[in-house]
Amino acid sequence: MYHERGVRQPEIAAHLNMSQPRISRLLKEAADRGVVRTVVVSPEGVHAELEEALVAKFGLRDAIVVEVEGAGMDVIPALAAATATYLDATLKGGDVIGVSSWSATLLEAVKVMRAKTSSVAHEVVQMVGGSGSPEVQLHATRLTSRLAELTGARPVFAPTAALVGSRQLRDLLSQEPAMTEVMQAWSRLTMALLGIGGLDPSPLLRSSGNAITPEDQQQLKKLGAVGDVCARYFDADGHPVDAPFNDRLIGIGPDELRAVERRIGVAGGTAKTAAIRGAMQGGWINVLITDFEVARNLLSD
């Protein structure tokens, strides 16, 4: 009566002349004995088994796998929508959110994210220099300011380029009061939103003026680098690579980043499989949002 016909427990009790507590106990006993079994059928496009396998294999906190056709830039809208949904469900009051400035996927995510009715974050902080060429400068600023607006947080901008001309210039800029405020905020981060890059810079990063040179790219290949998070490059096992430009970077350091409680990596497209794997192996991220093909490739190794 309860499971097949949808009759409510009070009506069953009245019909059978039993008490409602006894009806409840009998229903529980039916489940305990296996008379009644629950079968969960995942909706189309939901890949819970893949997600659980990724969590188990790479020691993640969570994984989100989206169904999407195509590769490269084609996966961005689906990843962005999944990221927006994940943030909507998991943001808690008082979070200090770090963002990597030059991610096209994260930029798309804030475009589709719904505004929260109450404040769910304290600050949104840029984790790498957010200044670039005038043509794309607006993108990095918009990512931070829009996310802050949606979550009721205060934006904290890194008012320098990510990659500067010399170590001396990096040291001088790091001593500026505005940049000192940003660097202090990095130690307060409770969550980091991260794009995962390959060796080939994305169109957005390339046009920003913060991309590495072809010569540096060749050097990174020789060092075994497969990808980066916040311009910090790593090899296939996730170990940091001693890139020739590390002393010219203005951005959060590897140890400081990996100390953040939730590190959400958003990336897809089969060309980034090695970079995504390295990011997980090295603990650069502990939450992954990716596409079905990449997830399957990661689990087939």
C-alpha positions in Angstrom: 0.0 0.0 0.0 2.8 2.5 0.9 5.4 1.8 -1.8 3.3 0.6 -4.7 0.0 2.6 -4.3 1.4 5.7 -2.6 -1.0 5.4 0.4 0.1 7.6 3.3 0.9 5.9 6.7 -2.1 7.4 8.6 -4.5 6.0 6.0 -2.8 2.6 6.1 -3.1 2.5 9.9 -6.8 3.3 9.8 -7.5 0.8 7.1 -5.6 -2.1 8.9 -6.6 -1.1 12.4 -3.0 -0.6 13.5 -1.2 2.3 15.1 0.9 4.5 12.9 4.1 3.8 14.9 3.6 0.1 14.1 3.1 0.8 10.4 6.4 2.8 10.5 8.2 -0.1 12.2 6.9 -2.6 9.7 8.0 -0.5 6.8 11.5 -0.2 8.3 11.6 -3.9 8.9 10.7 -4.5 5.3 13.7 -2.5 4.2 16.0 -4.2 6.7 14.9 -7.7 5.6 15.3 -6.8 1.9 11.6 -7.1 1.1 11.8 -3.5 -0.1 14.9 -2.3 -1.9 15.7 1.3 -3.1 17.2 1.7 -6.6 18.6 5.1 -7.6 18.7 5.8 -11.3 20.9 8.7 -12.2 19.4 11.3 -14.5 20.8 11.6 -18.0 24.1 13.5 -18.0 24.9 12.7 -14.3 28.0 10.6 -13.8 28.0 9.8 -10.1 30.1 6.6 -10.6 32.8 8.5 -12.5 32.8 11.2 -9.9 33.2 8.7 -7.0 36.0 6.9 -8.8 37.9 10.2 -9.4 37.5 11.1 -5.7 38.8 7.6 -4.6 41.7 7.5 -7.1 43.1 11.0 -6.6 42.1 11.6 -3.0 39.8 14.5 -3.9 37.2 16.2 -1.7 34.7 16.2 -4.5 34.4 15.9 -8.3 31.9 17.1 -10.8 31.7 15.5 -14.3 29.7 17.2 -17.0 28.4 15.7 -20.2 29.5 17.8 -23.2 30.5 17.2 -26.8 33.5 18.8 -28.4 37.0 19.7 -27.2 39.0 22.8 -26.3 37.0 25.9 -26.0 33.8 24.0 -26.8 33.6 22.6 -23.2 33.7 26.0 -21.5 29.9 26.8 -21.4 29.2 23.4 -19.8 32.1 23.7 -17.3 31.0 27.3 -16.5 27.4 26.2 -15.8 28.6 23.3 -13.5 30.9 25.7 -11.6 28.2 28.2 -11.1 25.9 25.5 -9.8 28.6 24.0 -7.5 29.3 27.5 -6.0 25.6 28.2 -5.5 25.3 24.9 -3.5 28.5 25.0 -1.5 29.3 28.6 -0.6 29.0 29.3 3.1 29.0 32.6 5.0 32.3 34.2 5.7 34.4 32.5 2.9 37.4 34.3 1.6 37.6 33.3 -2.1 40.8 33.4 -4.2 40.5 33.6 -8.0 43.0 33.1 -10.7 42.7 36.2 -12.8 43.1 34.9 -16.4 40.6 32.0 -16.7 38.1 32.2 -19.5 36.1 29.4 -17.9 35.8 31.2 -14.6 34.9 34.4 -16.3 32.0 32.5 -18.1 31.0 31.0 -14.8 30.3 34.3 -13.1 28.3 35.4 -16.1 25.8 32.6 -15.5 25.9 32.4 -11.7 22.9 33.6 -9.7 23.3 36.4 -7.2 22.9 35.2 -3.6 20.1 36.9 -1.5 22.5 37.3 1.5 26.3 37.6 1.8 28.0 34.2 1.5 31.6 35.5 1.3 33.7 38.0 3.1 36.3 38.8 0.4 37.1 37.8 -3.2 40.9 38.1 -3.8 43.0 37.9 -7.0 45.7 35.3 -6.6 47.9 36.5 -9.5 48.6 39.9 -10.9 45.4 41.2 -12.5 46.9 43.9 -14.7 47.3 43.4 -18.5 46.9 44.9 -21.9 44.0 47.4 -22.0 42.1 45.2 -24.5 41.6 42.4 -21.9 42.3 44.1 -18.6 38.5 44.4 -18.1 38.2 40.6 -18.1 40.3 40.0 -15.0 38.8 43.0 -13.2 35.3 41.9 -14.1 35.8 38.3 -12.9 36.8 39.5 -9.4 34.3 42.4 -9.1 31.3 40.4 -10.5 32.0 37.4 -8.2 32.3 39.8 -5.2 29.0 41.4 -6.2 27.2 38.0 -6.6 28.4 36.8 -3.2 28.1 40.0 -1.2 31.9 40.2 -0.7 34.5 42.9 -0.8 36.8 42.6 -3.9 40.6 42.7 -3.4 42.5 43.4 -6.6 46.2 42.7 -7.4 47.1 45.9 -9.2 50.2 44.6 -11.0 50.9 42.3 -13.9 51.4 38.6 -13.2 54.7 38.5 -15.0 57.1 41.5 -14.7 60.4 42.3 -16.2 62.8 41.5 -13.4 63.1 40.1 -9.9 64.0 43.6 -8.6 60.8 45.0 -10.1 58.8 42.2 -8.5 60.3 42.9 -5.1 59.6 46.6 -5.4 56.0 46.1 -6.5 55.4 43.6 -3.7 56.2 46.3 -1.2 53.5 48.6 -2.5 50.7 49.0 0.1 48.0 47.9 -2.3 49.9 44.7 -3.2 50.9 44.1 0.4 47.1 44.0 1.3 46.5 41.4 -1.4 49.4 39.2 -0.2 48.2 39.4 3.4 44.7 38.3 2.2 46.2 35.1 0.6 46.8 33.7 4.1 43.1 34.1 4.9 41.8 32.2 1.9 39.2 29.4 2.6 38.5 28.6 -1.0 40.4 29.0 -4.3 38.8 29.0 -7.8 41.5 27.8 -10.2 41.8 27.4 -13.9 44.3 24.8 -15.0 46.5 25.7 -17.9 48.6 23.6 -20.3 51.9 24.7 -21.8 50.2 26.5 -24.6 48.7 29.7 -23.2 45.0 30.3 -23.6 43.9 33.1 -26.0 42.8 35.2 -23.1 46.2 34.8 -21.3 48.1 35.4 -24.5 46.3 38.6 -25.3 46.7 39.9 -21.7 50.5 40.2 -22.0 51.1 37.9 -19.1 51.8 34.8 -21.1 55.3 33.2 -21.1 57.5 33.6 -24.2 58.1 30.7 -26.7 61.6 30.4 -25.4 60.3 29.9 -21.8 57.8 27.5 -23.1 60.5 25.4 -24.7 62.5 25.5 -21.5 59.5 24.3 -19.5 59.1 21.3 -21.9 62.7 20.3 -21.3 62.0 20.5 -17.5 59.1 18.2 -17.9 56.3 20.7 -17.2 52.8 19.7 -18.2 50.7 22.5 -16.9 50.2 25.3 -14.4 47.9 26.7 -11.7 48.2 30.5 -11.1 51.3 30.5 -13.4 53.1 28.0 -11.1 54.2 25.1 -13.4 54.4 21.5 -12.4 55.4 18.1 -14.0 53.3 15.0 -14.6 53.6 14.0 -11.0 52.5 17.4 -9.8 56.0 18.5 -8.5 56.8 22.2 -8.9 59.1 23.0 -11.8 61.9 25.5 -11.4 60.7 27.7 -14.2 63.2 30.4 -15.4 60.7 33.2 -14.7 59.6 32.1 -11.2 61.4 35.0 -9.6 59.5 37.4 -11.9 56.0 36.2 -10.9 53.6 38.1 -8.7 51.2 35.6 -7.4 50.4 33.2 -4.6 53.2 30.7 -3.9 52.8 26.9 -4.2 52.8 26.2 -0.4 50.5 29.0 0.3 48.0 27.8 -2.3 48.1 24.2 -1.2 47.3 25.3 2.4 43.9 26.6 1.2 41.1 24.3 2.5 39.1 24.0 -0.8 41.0 24.3 -4.1 38.6 24.0 -7.0 40.2 23.2 -10.3 38.0 23.9 -13.4 39.3 22.6 -16.7 38.3 20.3 -19.6 39.2 19.2 -23.1 41.4 16.2 -23.7 44.4 18.3 -24.5 44.5 19.3 -20.8 44.3 15.7 -19.4 48.0 15.6 -18.4 47.8 19.1 -16.8 44.7 18.1 -14.8 46.2 14.8 -13.7 49.3 16.7 -12.5 47.3 19.2 -10.7 45.5 16.5 -8.7 48.7 14.4 -8.1 50.5 17.4 -6.7 47.7 18.5 -4.4 47.3 21.8 -6.3 43.5 21.1 -6.4 41.3 18.9 -4.2 38.0 19.5 -6.1 37.7 18.9 -9.8 35.1 20.1 -12.3 35.7 18.6 -15.7 34.1 16.9 -18.7 33.2 13.2 -19.3 36.0 12.4 -21.8 38.7 13.8 -19.5 37.3 11.9 -16.5 37.3 8.7 -18.5 40.9 9.3 -19.6 42.0 10.0 -16.1 40.5 6.8 -14.8 41.8 4.6 -17.6 45.4 5.1 -16.8 
